[in-house]
Structures are given as C-alpha cells and as structure tokens.
Amino acid sequence: MRNKQEIVNALLAARSASPSKQACSFAPVNIALCKYWGKRDAELNLPNTSSLSVTLAPLGTNTTISLIDQADVVLLNCREQQASTPFSRKLVAFLDLFRTKENFYYLVDTENNIPTAAGLASSASGFAALVKALDQLHGWNLSTIELSILARLGSGSACRSIEEGFVEWQAGTRPDGMDSYGILLPERWPDLRLGVLTISTQEKAISSRQAMSITAATSTLYESWPRQVSKDMVSLKKAIAEQNFDLFGETAERNALAMHATMLSSWPPVFYWLSQTVEIAQKIWKLREEGLPLFFTMDAGPNIKLLFLQKNQQEIESQFKDVKVITPFN
Ligand code: DP6
C-alpha cells in the first residue's frame, strides 16, 4: 500500500456506511515544539522524524459537511470558492479519496476562527476538522488513530490536531504509514502561555512543503537533524512531565533555530526571517539575560511565537504591545 487511495480503502474497508444528512466538527490549530521537517514519503506525508506539538483551542477550524447531488461546493469563511482556486482544488482532491460508488458530492463549509493576522497556519486544523466531519457524516466510527492517519494524508501536521493538548506524532517505520500518527500525551500545563507576534501576514514565497523538500535534499546540516530531534523529544517529554519550564523553553527554541539553520544551509537557501524577526529574537535574548523566563518558537515563516508562564504574562504584555496571548490548557 503506497498511495493515499489504498490507505483510505484499507481503513474504510470494514466500515458500514450509514450516512446522515449533515455533520459538523471542530479541530484546533497546533504549534510544534519539536518540528516535523522532512519526509521519508511525500505521497503519504510520512516524516523522517517524530515531532511534538501543543494545540491552541479554541483557535481552529469548524467544518460542516453535507451530501449533495451535483458538483462539490466549497465555502471558506462564508464565501463560496471557485473550483479553480488552490484551496478548492486541494480540498476536492482530498474528498475524491472518500467518494463511494454512488458518486457522492459534498457541500463543505469551513470556518477558521484564526485571525489572519495571528500568523498561524490553518491547514492542519482544516484537514483534521474535515476528516472528523467526514467520519461523522458517513457514520464510520473511526478511532482517533485512524482519524490521525487520514488527516496526515491531507497535511502532515494535521495528524497532531485530532485531539487537544500535547500531541506526539510518532514517525513510525512502516512504508504504508499505519504506525505514523499523533498520540495525546496525558499531561496538561494550565500555566503555560503562548504569545503570537505577527510580523507579516503576506503569503510566503515558498510553502513549508517546498521548503522542507529543498532542505532535506540539499542541506548538509540536515544530516544532523534526526539526532537533534531525538535529543529534543526526550528533553521535551521530560520538561512536560516535570513542568520544568526552562528545559521546555530552551528545547523548543533550540529546535526551531536548528530547523531554520538547516534551511539556511540548503541550496537555494531558504530564509524566512525579516529584519523585525531578528530584532524581536534579540530582544527576547536580552530579556532572558535580565532574568525573564521567556523563549520562542517559529514555523516556516517570519512570525514569532513566545513561550512563557502565566505569572509573567503582565510583564510580557508590557514588553510586547501587539502580542496575542493564548492559553492552550484553558
Ligand atoms: C514548519 O504539515 O504544512 O510547521 O505535510 O507538506 O502539508 P505538509 O507540511 P506541513 O508542515 C509543517 C511544518 C512546520 C513544522 C511543524 O508543524 O511540525
């Protein structure tokens, strides 16, 4: 089994479909503390390494889906999308995997409550919400593991948005990826805070997908990435279990910087940082030197996400006027 359709068929083979008229589901955004960067299988979005993230509910995607007679209809934030838009094409290609012989068509109504200005990606929550809604609509009763595998086929990081909290995506080793999915860690950390600093909302010139492929193919530093991840996964799990914030923040920041270092050493070089990104990183390092427990992480883009604890929230808000604070374990 090496293509998406075969995986979907295998997962749905024993399911009796009893479709209802409409289903609605929510999935949260997630931010990786140890990043997914590089694939061993681009068709199935199978990663080279494991990764670990935290979800940011209530930020995420609400998707309502119903069966209709004629061509698919796609709505994004209440606006109908032309079939030719990249959003519609990606979504319809994914829906194609789930159509039965009777030739179902779908009406998909997707709403992201993530302000565009938040600089947080919605594709992970989007695919996770879609898979959960499809499961409900068809009455398949899939497990969270199966839902995570299906979400991964849409976008790798989506497999970490099925459940809420700290989620580890176990890389797995099987060529069909049946052992590559997100698992919820039991720990919660109510005092943990995340602050989004949006530096740019412009669409990036190179997608994460392209960037990770260029990096894995050409960066000499990428050879050390799996070693970095192995160490960081152990440290992060220890930090979360012990609520050791310094270890947590240091590991997440180091991991994000190591990922960006692999991009910078690829060819052509991939560099998402803007001058403001550098200024803010330097401000964070200075505040930390002065004793403030503050760390950051970044995805494939210029925006910075601050990591801190509730007791320092006031100080952070006075230092960073535009910060949007999120409470992952509300
Ligand atoms: C930097 O999940 O968007 O955010 O699997 O190709 O859809 P595809 O990639 P995607 O990549 C996310 C990359 C990242 C790190 C992470 O979320 O772990």
Boltz pocket constraint, residues with backbone or C-beta under 6 A from the ligand:
constraints:
  - pocket:
      binder: B
      contacts: [[A, 30], [A, 31], [A, 32], [A, 34], [A, 35], [A, 36], [A, 37], [A, 45], [A, 51], [A, 123], [A, 152], [A, 154], [A, 155], [A, 156], [A, 157], [A, 158], [A, 208], [A, 209], [A, 298], [A, 299], [A, 300]]
      max_distance: 6.0
